[in-house]
Amino acid sequence: MHNNHQRGAFAIEMAFVLAFLAMLFLFSTDLSQQLLNRTRLDRVSYSLVNVVKERTRFYAGREPVSQQDFDQLTQIAARLLARESLELSNSFGIALQSLVDGQPMRFSNSYLDALPCLPEQDIQALSELVPENDAGKRYPLYQVTLCLNSQAWFDKAAGDHLLASSSTMVGR
């Protein structure tokens, strides 16, 4: 009789341990998916800021960014994100900031049709990082930020629904 009680206790303990291990596995899987999405956003934002900074090659040497440039960049971002993962291309936000001759320019598209996509740091806060050429003229500075709605259970429980990645580069 004593042996039957031990088997019942073991079964209950095993159920708790298996439930804990299952939750741990789901959490780890969810976290790894978020890290993978963040890496994808980092890669795409870095690629986009490289396109923007190559003003002499892609934009006939024109340093200021226009709305047309931003629209083209948004299309490129959608294609790159679709190549990475179809879920990433469905609802993303993009922001482009430039600082040319001390004049900031800002363009952005919201994600999920409501929330703004904003960089962690405004481009003017980074102006001290811009080097000068021999003539004393400051180089242009460009920043691309991509935002994506987080699908992670952990993020939703913590109240954070946004993955964002910003890349900043000095123009040529």
C-alpha positions as CSV (number, residue, x, y, z in Angstrom):
1,M,0.0,0.0,0.0
2,H,2.8,2.4,0.8
3,N,4.3,1.6,-2.7
4,N,1.1,2.8,-4.5
5,H,1.2,6.2,-2.8
6,Q,4.8,6.7,-3.9
7,R,3.9,5.9,-7.5
8,G,1.0,8.5,-7.4
9,A,3.4,11.1,-5.9
10,F,6.0,10.4,-8.6
11,A,3.4,10.8,-11.3
12,I,2.3,14.2,-9.9
13,E,5.9,15.4,-9.6
14,M,6.7,14.1,-13.1
15,A,3.7,16.1,-14.5
16,F,5.0,19.3,-12.9
17,V,8.5,18.7,-14.1
18,L,7.4,18.0,-17.7
19,A,5.1,21.0,-17.7
20,F,8.0,23.2,-16.5
21,L,10.3,21.7,-19.2
22,A,7.7,22.3,-21.9
23,M,7.3,25.9,-20.9
24,L,11.1,26.3,-20.8
25,F,11.4,24.9,-24.3
26,L,8.6,27.2,-25.6
27,F,10.2,30.2,-24.0
28,S,13.7,29.3,-25.5
29,T,12.2,28.8,-28.9
30,D,10.3,32.1,-28.7
31,L,13.4,34.0,-27.5
32,S,15.6,32.5,-30.3
33,Q,13.0,33.6,-32.9
34,Q,13.1,37.1,-31.6
35,L,16.9,37.1,-31.7
36,L,16.7,35.9,-35.3
37,N,14.2,38.6,-36.2
38,R,16.4,41.3,-34.6
39,T,19.5,40.0,-36.5
40,R,17.5,40.2,-39.7
41,L,16.5,43.8,-39.0
42,D,20.1,44.7,-38.1
43,R,21.3,43.2,-41.4
44,V,18.6,45.0,-43.5
45,S,19.0,48.4,-41.8
46,Y,22.8,48.2,-42.3
47,S,22.3,47.4,-46.0
48,L,19.9,50.3,-46.4
49,V,22.1,52.8,-44.7
50,N,24.9,51.7,-47.0
51,V,22.7,52.4,-50.0
52,V,21.8,55.8,-48.7
53,K,25.4,56.8,-47.9
54,E,26.6,56.0,-51.4
55,R,25.2,59.3,-52.7
56,T,27.9,59.6,-55.4
57,R,27.1,56.2,-56.8
58,F,23.3,55.9,-56.5
59,Y,22.1,59.4,-56.3
60,A,24.3,61.4,-58.7
61,G,26.3,62.9,-55.8
62,R,23.2,64.7,-54.3
63,E,23.7,64.7,-50.5
64,P,20.2,65.8,-49.3
65,V,17.6,63.0,-49.1
66,S,14.3,63.5,-50.9
67,Q,10.9,61.9,-50.5
68,Q,11.5,60.0,-53.7
69,D,14.7,58.6,-52.2
70,F,12.8,57.5,-49.1
71,D,10.0,55.9,-51.2
72,Q,12.6,53.9,-53.1
73,L,14.3,52.9,-49.8
74,T,11.0,51.7,-48.4
75,Q,10.5,49.5,-51.5
76,I,14.0,48.1,-51.1
77,A,13.4,47.4,-47.5
78,A,10.2,45.5,-48.3
79,R,12.0,43.3,-50.8
80,L,14.9,42.6,-48.5
81,L,12.6,41.7,-45.6
82,A,10.5,39.5,-47.9
83,R,13.7,37.7,-48.9
84,E,14.5,37.2,-45.2
85,S,11.1,36.1,-44.1
86,L,7.6,36.6,-45.4
87,E,6.3,37.6,-42.0
88,L,8.8,40.4,-41.7
89,S,7.6,42.1,-44.9
90,N,4.0,42.3,-43.9
91,S,4.0,45.1,-41.4
92,F,7.2,47.0,-40.8
93,G,8.0,50.7,-40.2
94,I,10.9,52.6,-41.5
95,A,12.5,55.9,-40.6
96,L,15.2,57.7,-42.5
97,Q,17.1,60.7,-41.0
98,S,19.9,62.7,-42.5
99,L,22.1,65.5,-41.3
100,V,23.6,67.5,-44.3
101,D,25.3,70.8,-43.6
102,G,23.8,70.9,-40.1
103,Q,20.2,70.6,-41.6
104,P,18.2,67.6,-40.4
105,M,15.7,65.8,-42.6
106,R,13.3,63.2,-41.4
107,F,11.1,60.7,-43.2
108,S,9.1,57.9,-41.7
109,N,6.4,55.3,-42.3
110,S,4.5,54.0,-39.4
111,Y,4.0,50.3,-38.8
112,L,0.7,48.6,-38.2
113,D,-0.8,51.8,-39.6
114,A,-0.5,53.6,-36.3
115,L,2.7,53.4,-34.4
116,P,5.6,55.6,-35.4
117,C,9.0,54.1,-36.1
118,L,11.5,56.2,-34.3
119,P,15.2,55.6,-33.7
120,E,16.6,55.3,-30.2
121,Q,18.7,58.5,-30.7
122,D,17.8,61.4,-32.9
123,I,20.3,62.1,-35.6
124,Q,21.1,65.6,-34.2
125,A,22.3,63.9,-31.0
126,L,24.9,62.1,-33.1
127,S,26.1,65.2,-34.9
128,E,29.3,65.4,-32.8
129,L,30.4,62.1,-34.3
130,V,30.6,63.6,-37.9
131,P,34.1,64.1,-39.1
132,E,35.3,67.1,-41.1
133,N,37.3,67.1,-44.3
134,D,40.5,69.1,-44.8
135,A,38.5,72.2,-45.8
136,G,36.5,72.1,-42.6
137,K,33.3,70.9,-44.2
138,R,31.3,68.3,-42.2
139,Y,30.4,65.1,-44.0
140,P,26.7,64.1,-44.2
141,L,25.3,61.7,-41.7
142,Y,22.5,59.2,-42.4
143,Q,20.5,56.9,-40.2
144,V,18.0,54.2,-41.1
145,T,15.7,52.6,-38.5
146,L,13.5,49.6,-39.1
147,C,10.6,48.6,-36.7
148,L,8.7,45.4,-36.5
149,N,5.8,44.3,-34.4
150,S,7.0,41.6,-31.9
151,Q,5.1,38.3,-32.0
152,A,6.9,37.0,-28.9
153,W,4.9,35.8,-25.9
154,F,7.5,37.1,-23.5
155,D,7.5,40.6,-25.1
156,K,3.7,40.8,-25.0
157,A,3.7,39.8,-21.3
158,A,6.3,42.5,-20.6
159,G,4.3,45.0,-22.5
160,D,6.9,45.5,-25.3
161,H,5.6,44.9,-28.8
162,L,8.4,46.5,-30.9
163,L,11.6,45.3,-32.4
164,A,13.7,48.1,-33.8
165,S,17.1,48.4,-35.4
166,S,19.0,51.6,-36.3
167,S,22.1,51.9,-38.4
168,T,24.0,55.1,-38.7
169,M,26.8,55.9,-41.2
170,V,28.7,58.9,-42.5
171,G,28.2,59.7,-46.2
172,R,30.8,60.1,-48.9
